[in-house]
């Protein structure tokens, strides 16, 4: 059984002490591809180093995370656009809006998101959206930008069935991670109403580890736990979940270099 991990920060310093072993565990769990979302200018070097060391597994994206949008965001975006003009990336991400941590730069977040959405349109790349405490605001902005060419993932989806249906109507996928295993995560009421056609798997490692690892460092090796829980909710086998979500991911993300 092979899985595709659509969202993991394997370049994080939280893996610096044992990254080689974690990569072995990931491959042992059947993960055949791992898409890495960028967060800021400082994370680019570590992300590309992972791609260079594990080229058969680690695939980079390019984007500015909303929590890293500050007064200097135009300069950060200029550096990232330079990278996009220099080489291939699988997606524009991780981009979006965040109203959980700090609302100070919300207007700048929206402007940065619009700029990066335009990059995606120009390059025919998908976008990977962060939308913590901001699903409705993110849906509205994507709806405003959707011209039939925009596609991507609402990463770490934890919203309502109504929000899920709006996202699907926009032509986007839902990224489902460890929250699906949480007792009060809310996805047990949503996913049974959603076709597997609209889902991809993710861990957001090193964050949001699934039960029984909740509270510890997350790993893409835990992706089968997430697949099994989704299967339980949809009355499907783990194999069916792995196969369909893999197809969904491959249909979404561009091959590097293409």
N, C-alpha and C positions, 0 to 999 in steps of 0.2 A: 504494500500500500504506500503510495506516494502523496505527499502533501505539498502545498505551496503556502509559505508564510508571507503574507502581504505587508507586514508592518512590524519591524523589529529594529531596535537601536543596538545592534550587536557591537557597534563601535564604541559604545558607552564605556567610560572609565570603570564602571561597575563590573566589567568583564576583563579588565586588564590583567588580573592575577591568574586567570585560568581560561582564557579565551580558547586556546587550542583544544582543551578538554571539552569545553562547552560545544565547540563546533563538531567534535567527534560524537557527542551525545545527540546533537541535532541531526546529523546524518544517520545515526543509529536509529532515530525515531522515524525515519522515512521522509524527512524534509528534503526536497530536491532543489528548491529555490527559496531564497530569502531576500525580500525587498527591503532596502534600508532607507527610511525617510531622513532627510537632512533637517537640521533645526536652525543653524545659524552659520556665519562665516567660519567661526572657530571649529565647528564640527566637520567641516569638509575634509580636512586632511586625514583625520582618523577614519572617516567613512571610506575614502578612496584607498586608504592603506588596507582596510579589510577586503575591499574588492580585489586588490592586487594580490593579497596573500591567499584568499579563498575564491578565486575567479569562477570556479564551478558552482558556487553556492550564492555568494553575496552580490546583489545588484543594487546600484545606487539610484536615488532620486535627487532632485535639487529643489530646495525651497526654503523659505523663511517662516519658521514656526510663529504663530501669533503671540505667544508669550515672550518671544524675543524681538518683537516689534517695539522699538523705542524711538527716540528722536533721530537716531542715526540710520533709520531703516532705508532711506534712499541710497546711502553708501553701501549698506549690506546687500541690497538688491542689485546694485551695479556690479559688485563682485560676482554675484550668482549668475547674472545675465552673461557676464564674461565667460564663466564656465560653460553655460549652455551653448554659447557660440563656438566653443572650443572642442566639445566632445559630446557624445550621446549620454542621455540619462533615460531611465525607464518611465519617469513621471515627474510632474511638478508637485513636490510635497516635502515636508508636511506643512501645509498652509491652512489658513482658515481664520476662525474667530474664537476668542476665549473670554468669557465673562466670569470665570470662576476665581482666578487669582487676582486680577487687577484690571479695573475698568478705565484706568487713566488714559491709555493709548487706544481706546476703542475706535475712534475715527481714523487713526493711523493704521490700525489693523484692517479696517475695511478698505482703505486705499491700497495697502500692500496686497491684499487679497485680489482686488480688481486688477492690479498690475500683473500679478502672477497668473491669473486666469487668462489674461491676454497672451502671456508667453505660451501657455498651453495651447491656445487656439492657433497661434502662429506656427507652432511646431507640431501640431496634431498629436499632442501628448495628453494622457489622462491627468487628473488632479487628485490628490489625496488630502482630504479635508479633516481638520481638527475642529470640533464644534462643541467644546465643553461648556455647558450651561448656555449655549447659543445656537441650538439647532434651528429654531424658527428664524433667527436672524441670518444664519448661513443659508438656509433654504431660500429665503427671500433674495439674497444677493446672487445666488446661483441661478435662480429663476430669471432674474433681471439680465443675466449674462448668457443664458442658454439660447443658442441659435441653431441647435440641432447638431453642432459639432463638439459640444462639451460633454465629457464623460469622466467617470472617476468613482471614488469610494468615499462615503461618509464613514471615516475611521472611528472605531470604538463606539459604534451606535448603541445608545441606551435609551432611545426615545419611545414615543407612543406608537400605536398602530397607525394613527392618522398621519404622524410625521413620517413613518416608514413608507406609507403609500405615496405621500408627496414626493419623497426622494426617488422612489421607483418610477413615478410618473415623469420625473426629470431625466430618466435614463441612467441613474446612478445605482451603484451597488452599496450594500450595507456591510461594513467590516465588523465581524463578530469575534469578540475575544473572551478573556477570562470572566468578565462580568456575567456571562451567561450561566456560570456555575454558582453565582452568589444567590443566597436565599432570598434576598430582597432586591435583586438586580432588575426585576421587572420584565426581562426578556421572555420569561416563560409564558407570559400572556400575549406576547407579540409574535414570536417566531412561528407558532403553529398556524398562524394566519398568512404567513409569507412563504412563497415558493422558494425552494433552494436555488432556483435560477438567479436570484437576486442577492446571494450571499457570497462573501469570501471570508477565509479564515485569517486570523491575526492574533498575535500575543501582546504587542506593544512592549515586549521585553526591553529593559528589565523591570517594567512596571506592570501592575494589575495581574499578578499571578493567579491562576485558577485554583479553586479548591481541589485538592487538599494542601496546596502550597501557598495559599493566600497569606499575605504579609511578609513573604520572603521574596528574594530576587526571582523574577520571572525568567523563563527561557523558552525559545522557540521549540525546544524538545517537548514542551507541554502541549503542543498543538493538538495531538491526538485526544487529549482530555476534552478540549473544546469541541472537537469534531464529534466525539461520543455523546456529549451533552446535547448538541444540536440534533443529532440522530434520535436521541431519546424523545426530544420535544416534537420532532416531525415524524416519528415512527418510521425511521429509516435506519439502515445499518451505517456503521462508521465508514465502511467502504464506499457506500453510495455518497456520503457527505464529502469524503476525500476526493472522489473522482469528479463530482460536479463542481465543487468549489475550485478545484485545480483548473478545470476547463474555463470557468468564469474568469479566473485570474489570468490565464494565458490569453484569453480573448481581449482582456483589458490592456495589459501592459505590453509595450513595444519591446521587441528584442533590442538589446544594446547594439549599436552599430548599424541598425537598419534605418 
